Amino acid sequence: MLKSSTIAKQHLIIFTRYPEPGLTKTRLIPALGTGGAAHLQRQMTEYTLLKVRELQKAIAISIEVRFTGGNFELMQSWLGTDLIYQSQGEGDLGKRMERSLEYAFSAGAHQVLIIGTDCPDVNIQILAKAFTNLQHCDIVLGPAVDGGYYLIGLQRLFPELFADINWGTSQVLQQTVAICHQLNLSIDYLPTLADVDRPEDLPIWEKIVFNLKNTPAFQ
């Protein structure tokens, strides 16, 4: 049994934010209000963690939550004491992801995945496939419909992948792939999925909620 502070050879990092009204899911505030947007952030994070915990029952992974907002005590009170918690720290998204990977690999991880909480269609099978495929390629990418990616997986840190990227734009995946080609890295692609970032994306989440309400047990 892994201790909550132990990093396994296969390590999964979830990037999320403490659900404080007005500071999270801001692009959805016009449709949901500050409280509704924060509630959605809470729900989507809990749903992501539910799936990751299911994966943990099947393969020996460790789970780390990299958070912004709140603090260590608030995160533990919200999501439980059996996870590794780290603040995302300063810098743009690339710097924060690079920092999390550096920590994981220096602590003994051999394969590391990073996911967010904005893509509810990421399922156990996709996550398991990402770990499996990392055994024979340098990088695994989960393309997002908006031109970014919902998952990145590596066998070791390549800092170049996180520098000079126009984060939050439709160019993120394209720029990342171009750097991979420059470094001669082999890439494996997962299915393309949609994020829930804007009001027009809400039906994606509503479908998930409907299915959960009509499913006797989580699959």
CYANA upper distance limits for C-alpha pairs under 8 A (distance plus 0.5 A):
  2 LEU  CA      6 THR  CA      6.49
  2 LEU  CA      8 ALA  CA      8.29
  2 LEU  CA     62 SER  CA      8.16
  3 LYS  CA     82 ASP  CA      8.25
  4 SER  CA     62 SER  CA      8.48
  4 SER  CA     81 THR  CA      7.97
  4 SER  CA     82 ASP  CA      5.33
  4 SER  CA     83 LEU  CA      5.73
  4 SER  CA     84 ILE  CA      6.39
  5 SER  CA     83 LEU  CA      7.70
  5 SER  CA     84 ILE  CA      6.02
  6 THR  CA     62 SER  CA      7.61
  6 THR  CA     84 ILE  CA      8.38
  7 ILE  CA     11 HIS  CA      6.97
  7 ILE  CA     62 SER  CA      6.04
  7 ILE  CA     63 ILE  CA      8.35
  7 ILE  CA    104 ALA  CA      7.56
  7 ILE  CA    107 ALA  CA      6.99
  7 ILE  CA    108 GLY  CA      7.21
  7 ILE  CA    109 ALA  CA      6.84
  8 ALA  CA     60 ALA  CA      7.68
  8 ALA  CA     61 ILE  CA      6.27
  8 ALA  CA     62 SER  CA      5.75
  8 ALA  CA    108 GLY  CA      7.57
  8 ALA  CA    109 ALA  CA      6.25
  9 LYS  CA     61 ILE  CA      7.74
  9 LYS  CA    108 GLY  CA      6.88
  9 LYS  CA    109 ALA  CA      4.67
  9 LYS  CA    110 HIS  CA      5.27
  9 LYS  CA    111 GLN  CA      6.72
 10 GLN  CA     60 ALA  CA      7.52
 10 GLN  CA     61 ILE  CA      5.49
 10 GLN  CA     62 SER  CA      7.17
 10 GLN  CA    109 ALA  CA      6.51
 10 GLN  CA    110 HIS  CA      6.61
 10 GLN  CA    111 GLN  CA      5.42
 10 GLN  CA    112 VAL  CA      6.53
 10 GLN  CA    131 PHE  CA      7.89
 11 HIS  CA     61 ILE  CA      5.84
 11 HIS  CA     62 SER  CA      5.39
 11 HIS  CA     63 ILE  CA      6.65
 11 HIS  CA     64 GLU  CA      8.14
 11 HIS  CA    104 ALA  CA      7.97
 11 HIS  CA    109 ALA  CA      6.71
 11 HIS  CA    110 HIS  CA      8.35
 11 HIS  CA    111 GLN  CA      6.74
 11 HIS  CA    112 VAL  CA      5.33
 11 HIS  CA    113 LEU  CA      6.97
 12 LEU  CA     61 ILE  CA      7.38
 12 LEU  CA     62 SER  CA      6.71
 12 LEU  CA     63 ILE  CA      5.56
 12 LEU  CA     64 GLU  CA      6.75
 12 LEU  CA    112 VAL  CA      6.20
 12 LEU  CA    113 LEU  CA      5.31
 12 LEU  CA    114 ILE  CA      6.53
 12 LEU  CA    115 ILE  CA      8.24
 13 ILE  CA     63 ILE  CA      6.47
 13 ILE  CA     64 GLU  CA      5.21
 13 ILE  CA     65 VAL  CA      6.30
 13 ILE  CA     66 ARG  CA      7.34
 13 ILE  CA    100 SER  CA      8.43
 13 ILE  CA    112 VAL  CA      7.89
 13 ILE  CA    113 LEU  CA      6.55
 13 ILE  CA    114 ILE  CA      5.25
 13 ILE  CA    115 ILE  CA      6.86
 14 ILE  CA     63 ILE  CA      8.10
 14 ILE  CA     64 GLU  CA      6.70
 14 ILE  CA     65 VAL  CA      5.37
 14 ILE  CA     66 ARG  CA      6.50
 14 ILE  CA    114 ILE  CA      6.47
 14 ILE  CA    115 ILE  CA      5.65
 14 ILE  CA    116 GLY  CA      6.00
 14 ILE  CA    117 THR  CA      7.74
 15 PHE  CA     65 VAL  CA      6.63
 15 PHE  CA     66 ARG  CA      5.41
 15 PHE  CA     67 PHE  CA      6.54
 15 PHE  CA     88 GLN  CA      8.40
 15 PHE  CA    114 ILE  CA      7.74
 15 PHE  CA    115 ILE  CA      6.76
 15 PHE  CA    116 GLY  CA      5.30
 15 PHE  CA    117 THR  CA      7.50
 16 THR  CA     45 THR  CA      7.43
 16 THR  CA     65 VAL  CA      7.68
 16 THR  CA     66 ARG  CA      6.85
 16 THR  CA     67 PHE  CA      5.60
 16 THR  CA     68 THR  CA      7.27
 16 THR  CA    116 GLY  CA      6.71
 16 THR  CA    117 THR  CA      6.84
 17 ARG  CA     24 THR  CA      7.49
 17 ARG  CA     41 GLN  CA      8.21
 17 ARG  CA     67 PHE  CA      5.61
 17 ARG  CA     68 THR  CA      5.24
 17 ARG  CA     69 GLY  CA      6.35
 17 ARG  CA     70 GLY  CA      8.40
 18 TYR  CA     24 THR  CA      8.31
 18 TYR  CA     42 ARG  CA      8.17
 18 TYR  CA     67 PHE  CA      7.25
 18 TYR  CA     68 THR  CA      6.75
 18 TYR  CA     69 GLY  CA      5.57
 18 TYR  CA     70 GLY  CA      5.87
 18 TYR  CA     75 MET  CA      7.65
 19 PRO  CA     23 LEU  CA      8.09
 19 PRO  CA     24 THR  CA      6.66
 19 PRO  CA     38 ALA  CA      5.28
 19 PRO  CA     39 HIS  CA      7.32
 19 PRO  CA     41 GLN  CA      6.28
 19 PRO  CA     42 ARG  CA      6.12
 19 PRO  CA     69 GLY  CA      8.36
 20 GLU  CA     24 THR  CA      6.88
 20 GLU  CA     38 ALA  CA      6.31
 20 GLU  CA     69 GLY  CA      8.02
 20 GLU  CA     70 GLY  CA      8.32
 21 PRO  CA     34 THR  CA      5.37
 21 PRO  CA     35 GLY  CA      5.62
 21 PRO  CA     36 GLY  CA      8.47
 21 PRO  CA     37 ALA  CA      7.57
 21 PRO  CA     38 ALA  CA      5.53
 22 GLY  CA     26 THR  CA      7.16
 22 GLY  CA     29 ILE  CA      8.21
 22 GLY  CA     34 THR  CA      5.34
 22 GLY  CA     35 GLY  CA      7.88
 22 GLY  CA     37 ALA  CA      8.39
 22 GLY  CA     38 ALA  CA      7.83
 23 LEU  CA     34 THR  CA      8.50
 23 LEU  CA     38 ALA  CA      8.31
 24 THR  CA     37 ALA  CA      7.21
 24 THR  CA     38 ALA  CA      6.31
 24 THR  CA     41 GLN  CA      7.44
 25 LYS  CA     29 ILE  CA      7.29
 25 LYS  CA     37 ALA  CA      5.93
 25 LYS  CA     38 ALA  CA      7.12
 25 LYS  CA     40 LEU  CA      8.39
 25 LYS  CA     41 GLN  CA      7.10
 25 LYS  CA    197 ASP  CA      7.62
 26 THR  CA     34 THR  CA      8.13
 26 THR  CA     37 ALA  CA      7.54
 27 ARG  CA    197 ASP  CA      7.08
 27 ARG  CA    198 ARG  CA      6.19
 27 ARG  CA    199 PRO  CA      8.08
 28 LEU  CA     32 LEU  CA      6.46
 28 LEU  CA     33 GLY  CA      7.93
 28 LEU  CA     37 ALA  CA      6.42
 28 LEU  CA    197 ASP  CA      7.35
 28 LEU  CA    198 ARG  CA      5.99
 28 LEU  CA    199 PRO  CA      6.11
 29 ILE  CA     33 GLY  CA      4.88
 29 ILE  CA     34 THR  CA      5.80
 29 ILE  CA     36 GLY  CA      7.86
 29 ILE  CA     37 ALA  CA      6.12
 30 PRO  CA    199 PRO  CA      8.48
 31 ALA  CA    199 PRO  CA      6.51
 32 LEU  CA     36 GLY  CA      5.25
 32 LEU  CA     37 ALA  CA      6.01
 33 GLY  CA     37 ALA  CA      6.55
 34 THR  CA     38 ALA  CA      6.75
 35 GLY  CA     39 HIS  CA      6.59
 36 GLY  CA     40 LEU  CA      6.68
 37 ALA  CA     41 GLN  CA      6.81
 38 ALA  CA     42 ARG  CA      6.77
 39 HIS  CA     43 GLN  CA      6.68
 40 LEU  CA     44 MET  CA      6.50
 41 GLN  CA     45 THR  CA      6.59
 41 GLN  CA    117 THR  CA      8.45
 42 ARG  CA     46 GLU  CA      6.69
 43 GLN  CA     47 TYR  CA      6.57
 44 MET  CA     48 THR  CA      6.58
 44 MET  CA    117 THR  CA      6.34
 44 MET  CA    118 ASP  CA      7.33
 44 MET  CA    120 PRO  CA      7.57
 45 THR  CA     49 LEU  CA      6.69
 45 THR  CA    117 THR  CA      5.79
 46 GLU  CA     50 LEU  CA      6.56
 46 GLU  CA     79 LEU  CA      8.00
 47 TYR  CA     51 LYS  CA      7.02
 47 TYR  CA    120 PRO  CA      8.08
 48 THR  CA     52 VAL  CA      6.84
 48 THR  CA    117 THR  CA      6.39
 48 THR  CA    120 PRO  CA      7.47
 49 LEU  CA     53 ARG  CA      6.51
 50 LEU  CA     54 GLU  CA      6.88
 51 LYS  CA     55 LEU  CA      6.86
 51 LYS  CA    123 ASN  CA      7.05
 51 LYS  CA    124 ILE  CA      6.59
 52 VAL  CA     56 GLN  CA      6.74
 52 VAL  CA     63 ILE  CA      8.37
 52 VAL  CA    124 ILE  CA      7.47
 53 ARG  CA     57 LYS  CA      7.10
 54 GLU  CA     58 ALA  CA      7.53
 54 GLU  CA    124 ILE  CA      7.71
 55 LEU  CA     59 ILE  CA      6.81
 55 LEU  CA     61 ILE  CA      8.49
 55 LEU  CA    124 ILE  CA      6.19
 55 LEU  CA    127 LEU  CA      8.24
 55 LEU  CA    128 ALA  CA      7.78
 56 GLN  CA     60 ALA  CA      6.38
 56 GLN  CA     61 ILE  CA      6.08
 56 GLN  CA     62 SER  CA      8.00
 62 SER  CA     83 LEU  CA      8.43
 63 ILE  CA     83 LEU  CA      6.38
 63 ILE  CA     84 ILE  CA      6.79
 64 GLU  CA     83 LEU  CA      6.40
 64 GLU  CA     84 ILE  CA      4.93
 64 GLU  CA     85 TYR  CA      6.23
 64 GLU  CA     86 GLN  CA      7.94
 65 VAL  CA     83 LEU  CA      7.56
 65 VAL  CA     84 ILE  CA      6.60
 65 VAL  CA     85 TYR  CA      5.45
 65 VAL  CA     86 GLN  CA      6.85
 66 ARG  CA     85 TYR  CA      6.55
 66 ARG  CA     86 GLN  CA      5.44
 66 ARG  CA     87 SER  CA      5.89
 66 ARG  CA     88 GLN  CA      5.72
 66 ARG  CA    100 SER  CA      8.22
 67 PHE  CA     85 TYR  CA      8.00
 67 PHE  CA     86 GLN  CA      6.98
 67 PHE  CA     87 SER  CA      5.51
 67 PHE  CA     88 GLN  CA      5.89
 68 THR  CA     87 SER  CA      6.57
 68 THR  CA     88 GLN  CA      6.38
 68 THR  CA     89 GLY  CA      8.04
 70 GLY  CA     74 LEU  CA      6.45
 70 GLY  CA     75 MET  CA      7.41
 71 ASN  CA     75 MET  CA      6.68
 71 ASN  CA     87 SER  CA      8.38
 72 PHE  CA     76 GLN  CA      6.69
 72 PHE  CA     85 TYR  CA      7.34
 72 PHE  CA     86 GLN  CA      8.18
 72 PHE  CA     87 SER  CA      8.45
 73 GLU  CA     77 SER  CA      6.59
 74 LEU  CA     78 TRP  CA      6.61
 75 MET  CA     79 LEU  CA      6.43
 75 MET  CA     80 GLY  CA      7.99
 75 MET  CA     85 TYR  CA      8.27
 76 GLN  CA     80 GLY  CA      5.25
 76 GLN  CA     81 THR  CA      5.69
 77 SER  CA     81 THR  CA      7.96
 88 GLN  CA     96 ARG  CA      6.15
 88 GLN  CA     97 MET  CA      8.45
 88 GLN  CA    100 SER  CA      8.04
 89 GLY  CA     96 ARG  CA      6.98
 90 GLU  CA     95 LYS  CA      8.31
 90 GLU  CA     96 ARG  CA      7.35
 91 GLY  CA     95 LYS  CA      6.00
 91 GLY  CA     96 ARG  CA      6.67
 92 ASP  CA     96 ARG  CA      6.82
 93 LEU  CA     97 MET  CA      6.60
 93 LEU  CA    167 TRP  CA      7.48
 94 GLY  CA     98 GLU  CA      6.53
 94 GLY  CA    162 PHE  CA      4.92
 94 GLY  CA    163 ALA  CA      6.78
 94 GLY  CA    165 ILE  CA      7.97
 94 GLY  CA    167 TRP  CA      8.18
 95 LYS  CA     99 ARG  CA      6.61
 95 LYS  CA    162 PHE  CA      7.07
 95 LYS  CA    163 ALA  CA      7.97
 96 ARG  CA    100 SER  CA      6.83
 97 MET  CA    101 LEU  CA      6.76
 97 MET  CA    114 ILE  CA      8.36
 97 MET  CA    162 PHE  CA      7.93
 98 GLU  CA    102 GLU  CA      6.62
 98 GLU  CA    157 LEU  CA      8.09
 98 GLU  CA    159 PRO  CA      6.83
 98 GLU  CA    162 PHE  CA      6.97
 99 ARG  CA    103 TYR  CA      6.77
100 SER  CA    104 ALA  CA      6.77
101 LEU  CA    105 PHE  CA      6.58
101 LEU  CA    112 VAL  CA      7.71
101 LEU  CA    157 LEU  CA      6.97
102 GLU  CA    106 SER  CA      6.50
102 GLU  CA    157 LEU  CA      7.10
103 TYR  CA    107 ALA  CA      6.66
104 ALA  CA    108 GLY  CA      7.11
104 ALA  CA    109 ALA  CA      6.09
104 ALA  CA    112 VAL  CA      7.87
105 PHE  CA    109 ALA  CA      5.21
105 PHE  CA    110 HIS  CA      7.08
105 PHE  CA    112 VAL  CA      8.35
105 PHE  CA    156 ARG  CA      7.37
105 PHE  CA    157 LEU  CA      8.02
110 HIS  CA    155 GLN  CA      6.24
110 HIS  CA    156 ARG  CA      7.65
111 GLN  CA    131 PHE  CA      7.54
111 GLN  CA    134 LEU  CA      7.50
111 GLN  CA    153 GLY  CA      7.63
111 GLN  CA    154 LEU  CA      6.36
111 GLN  CA    155 GLN  CA      5.17
111 GLN  CA    156 ARG  CA      7.77
112 VAL  CA    153 GLY  CA      5.99
112 VAL  CA    154 LEU  CA      6.07
112 VAL  CA    155 GLN  CA      7.09
113 LEU  CA    130 ALA  CA      8.32
113 LEU  CA    131 PHE  CA      8.17
113 LEU  CA    151 LEU  CA      7.34
113 LEU  CA    152 ILE  CA      6.21
113 LEU  CA    153 GLY  CA      4.68
113 LEU  CA    154 LEU  CA      7.18
114 ILE  CA    151 LEU  CA      6.13
114 ILE  CA    152 ILE  CA      5.94
114 ILE  CA    153 GLY  CA      6.82
115 ILE  CA    150 TYR  CA      6.37
115 ILE  CA    151 LEU  CA      5.23
115 ILE  CA    152 ILE  CA      7.41
116 GLY  CA    150 TYR  CA      6.92
116 GLY  CA    151 LEU  CA      7.89
118 ASP  CA    150 TYR  CA      8.30
118 ASP  CA    195 ASP  CA      5.68
118 ASP  CA    196 VAL  CA      5.83
118 ASP  CA    197 ASP  CA      7.46
119 CYS  CA    150 TYR  CA      7.14
119 CYS  CA    193 LEU  CA      7.65
119 CYS  CA    194 ALA  CA      6.66
119 CYS  CA    195 ASP  CA      4.97
119 CYS  CA    196 VAL  CA      6.72
120 PRO  CA    195 ASP  CA      7.92
120 PRO  CA    196 VAL  CA      8.35
120 PRO  CA    204 ILE  CA      8.29
120 PRO  CA    205 TRP  CA      7.33
120 PRO  CA    208 ILE  CA      7.83
121 ASP  CA    193 LEU  CA      7.31
121 ASP  CA    194 ALA  CA      8.17
122 VAL  CA    126 ILE  CA      6.81
122 VAL  CA    127 LEU  CA      7.80
122 VAL  CA    193 LEU  CA      8.22
123 ASN  CA    127 LEU  CA      6.96
124 ILE  CA    128 ALA  CA      6.58
125 GLN  CA    129 LYS  CA      6.50
126 ILE  CA    130 ALA  CA      6.67
126 ILE  CA    190 LEU  CA      7.62
126 ILE  CA    191 PRO  CA      8.50
127 LEU  CA    131 PHE  CA      7.05
128 ALA  CA    132 THR  CA      6.73
129 LYS  CA    133 ASN  CA      6.42
130 ALA  CA    134 LEU  CA      6.74
130 ALA  CA    140 VAL  CA      6.82
130 ALA  CA    153 GLY  CA      7.55
130 ALA  CA    190 LEU  CA      7.85
131 PHE  CA    135 GLN  CA      7.66
131 PHE  CA    153 GLY  CA      8.22
133 ASN  CA    137 CYS  CA      6.99
133 ASN  CA    140 VAL  CA      7.76
133 ASN  CA    188 ASP  CA      7.49
134 LEU  CA    138 ASP  CA      6.97
134 LEU  CA    139 ILE  CA      7.06
134 LEU  CA    140 VAL  CA      7.02
134 LEU  CA    153 GLY  CA      7.69
134 LEU  CA    154 LEU  CA      7.35
134 LEU  CA    155 GLN  CA      7.19
137 CYS  CA    185 LEU  CA      8.31
137 CYS  CA    186 SER  CA      5.75
137 CYS  CA    187 ILE  CA      6.54
137 CYS  CA    188 ASP  CA      7.12
138 ASP  CA    154 LEU  CA      6.52
138 ASP  CA    155 GLN  CA      6.56
138 ASP  CA    156 ARG  CA      8.42
138 ASP  CA    185 LEU  CA      6.21
138 ASP  CA    186 SER  CA      5.67
138 ASP  CA    187 ILE  CA      6.70
139 ILE  CA    152 ILE  CA      7.62
139 ILE  CA    153 GLY  CA      5.99
139 ILE  CA    154 LEU  CA      5.27
139 ILE  CA    155 GLN  CA      7.55
139 ILE  CA    185 LEU  CA      7.61
139 ILE  CA    186 SER  CA      6.89
139 ILE  CA    187 ILE  CA      5.51
139 ILE  CA    188 ASP  CA      6.91
140 VAL  CA    151 LEU  CA      8.17
140 VAL  CA    152 ILE  CA      6.12
140 VAL  CA    153 GLY  CA      5.31
140 VAL  CA    154 LEU  CA      7.10
140 VAL  CA    187 ILE  CA      6.20
140 VAL  CA    188 ASP  CA      5.27
140 VAL  CA    189 TYR  CA      6.36
140 VAL  CA    190 LEU  CA      7.78
141 LEU  CA    149 TYR  CA      7.15
141 LEU  CA    150 TYR  CA      8.26
141 LEU  CA    151 LEU  CA      6.16
141 LEU  CA    152 ILE  CA      5.28
141 LEU  CA    153 GLY  CA      7.06
141 LEU  CA    187 ILE  CA      7.72
141 LEU  CA    188 ASP  CA      6.87
141 LEU  CA    189 TYR  CA      5.59
141 LEU  CA    190 LEU  CA      6.64
142 GLY  CA    149 TYR  CA      5.81
142 GLY  CA    150 TYR  CA      5.88
142 GLY  CA    151 LEU  CA      5.24
142 GLY  CA    152 ILE  CA      6.97
142 GLY  CA    189 TYR  CA      6.43
142 GLY  CA    190 LEU  CA      5.24
142 GLY  CA    191 PRO  CA      6.82
142 GLY  CA    192 THR  CA      6.79
142 GLY  CA    193 LEU  CA      8.12
143 PRO  CA    147 GLY  CA      7.48
143 PRO  CA    148 GLY  CA      6.69
143 PRO  CA    149 TYR  CA      4.83
143 PRO  CA    150 TYR  CA      6.73
143 PRO  CA    151 LEU  CA      7.95
143 PRO  CA    173 LEU  CA      7.33
143 PRO  CA    189 TYR  CA      7.78
143 PRO  CA    190 LEU  CA      7.41
143 PRO  CA    191 PRO  CA      7.39
143 PRO  CA    192 THR  CA      5.31
143 PRO  CA    193 LEU  CA      7.10
144 ALA  CA    148 GLY  CA      5.64
144 ALA  CA    149 TYR  CA      5.16
144 ALA  CA    150 TYR  CA      6.27
144 ALA  CA    192 THR  CA      5.92
144 ALA  CA    193 LEU  CA      5.51
144 ALA  CA    194 ALA  CA      5.93
144 ALA  CA    195 ASP  CA      7.21
145 VAL  CA    192 THR  CA      6.79
145 VAL  CA    193 LEU  CA      6.27
145 VAL  CA    194 ALA  CA      5.50
145 VAL  CA    195 ASP  CA      7.79
146 ASP  CA    169 THR  CA      8.44
146 ASP  CA    170 SER  CA      6.20
146 ASP  CA    194 ALA  CA      7.61
146 ASP  CA    195 ASP  CA      8.07
147 GLY  CA    169 THR  CA      7.61
147 GLY  CA    170 SER  CA      4.59
147 GLY  CA    171 GLN  CA      6.40
147 GLY  CA    172 VAL  CA      6.70
147 GLY  CA    173 LEU  CA      6.22
147 GLY  CA    174 GLN  CA      7.91
148 GLY  CA    168 GLY  CA      7.96
148 GLY  CA    169 THR  CA      7.57
148 GLY  CA    170 SER  CA      6.41
148 GLY  CA    171 GLN  CA      7.30
148 GLY  CA    172 VAL  CA      5.31
148 GLY  CA    173 LEU  CA      5.31
149 TYR  CA    172 VAL  CA      7.83
149 TYR  CA    173 LEU  CA      6.48
150 TYR  CA    193 LEU  CA      8.24
150 TYR  CA    195 ASP  CA      8.10
158 PHE  CA    162 PHE  CA      8.49
159 PRO  CA    163 ALA  CA      7.40
160 GLU  CA    179 ILE  CA      7.64
161 LEU  CA    176 THR  CA      6.41
161 LEU  CA    179 ILE  CA      6.77
161 LEU  CA    180 CYS  CA      7.78
162 PHE  CA    176 THR  CA      8.39
165 ILE  CA    171 GLN  CA      8.46
165 ILE  CA    172 VAL  CA      6.69
165 ILE  CA    175 GLN  CA      7.00
165 ILE  CA    176 THR  CA      7.88
166 ASN  CA    171 GLN  CA      7.07
166 ASN  CA    172 VAL  CA      6.53
167 TRP  CA    171 GLN  CA      8.40
167 TRP  CA    172 VAL  CA      6.51
168 GLY  CA    172 VAL  CA      7.77
171 GLN  CA    175 GLN  CA      6.42
172 VAL  CA    176 THR  CA      6.61
173 LEU  CA    177 VAL  CA      6.60
174 GLN  CA    178 ALA  CA      6.71
175 GLN  CA    179 ILE  CA      6.89
176 THR  CA    180 CYS  CA      6.82
177 VAL  CA    181 HIS  CA      6.79
178 ALA  CA    182 GLN  CA      6.83
179 ILE  CA    183 LEU  CA      6.72
180 CYS  CA    184 ASN  CA      6.48
180 CYS  CA    185 LEU  CA      5.56
180 CYS  CA    186 SER  CA      7.93
180 CYS  CA    187 ILE  CA      8.14
181 HIS  CA    185 LEU  CA      6.55
181 HIS  CA    186 SER  CA      8.50
195 ASP  CA    201 ASP  CA      7.73
196 VAL  CA    201 ASP  CA      5.49
196 VAL  CA    202 LEU  CA      6.73
196 VAL  CA    204 ILE  CA      7.46
196 VAL  CA    205 TRP  CA      7.59
197 ASP  CA    201 ASP  CA      6.85
198 ARG  CA    202 LEU  CA      7.58
201 ASP  CA    205 TRP  CA      8.07
202 LEU  CA    206 GLU  CA      6.73
203 PRO  CA    207 LYS  CA      6.53
204 ILE  CA    208 ILE  CA      7.18
205 TRP  CA    209 VAL  CA      6.82
206 GLU  CA    210 PHE  CA      6.64
207 LYS  CA    211 ASN  CA      6.68
208 ILE  CA    212 LEU  CA      6.66
209 VAL  CA    213 LYS  CA      6.72
210 PHE  CA    214 ASN  CA      6.88
211 ASN  CA    215 THR  CA      6.53
212 LEU  CA    216 PRO  CA      8.48
212 LEU  CA    218 PHE  CA      7.67
